[in-house]
């Protein structure tokens, strides 16, 4: 990968070199797609959202403040677009047909079939719990725990304060803990077992 700074590619794009923006897309397409997928939980929709994020970034590149990280600015566009999509489909249930790839922290050497199944079940459960969160909470959780952004960076991306982000994350953790407990109780409730 070319190691020249993002600002150089931005300047070249603004000067009319349309190929230069392709370098920025190449650098960040995986990050943007992964964020969109964690937010939307649908492969096709995540691809569309990632493409739309790049189109919006290209269309508004003249507004980009080159003192900021380009990646942060781009992920901010992507996360806001995903929140808009989630709000538009608020009552639509998300499909869990395709299991998420396991989070890198859950993988080691090639897992056996049982380990892979358990990892897929955990990923599906995490995604199911994420899907139940308010979009504002979900994006904060994804940016903090999957992308390891600081509170300040998330606040900047979402155009809010650090204390608001801390509050969202606190409420999200409370909500997730409550939902996880409810799911676990339901799983062990003999009245929910078929045939009883």
Buried (B, 14 or more C-beta within 10 A) or exposed (E): EEEEEBEEBBBBBBEEEEEBBEBBBEBBBEBBBBBBBBBBBBBEBBBBBBBBBBEBBEEEBEEBEEEEBBBBBBBBBBBBBBBEBBEEEEEEEBEBEEBBEBBEEBEEEEBEEEBBEBBBEBBBBBBBBBBEBBBBBBBBBBBBBBBEBEBEBBBBBBEBEBEBBBBBBEBBEEBBEEBEEEEEEEEEEEEEEEEE
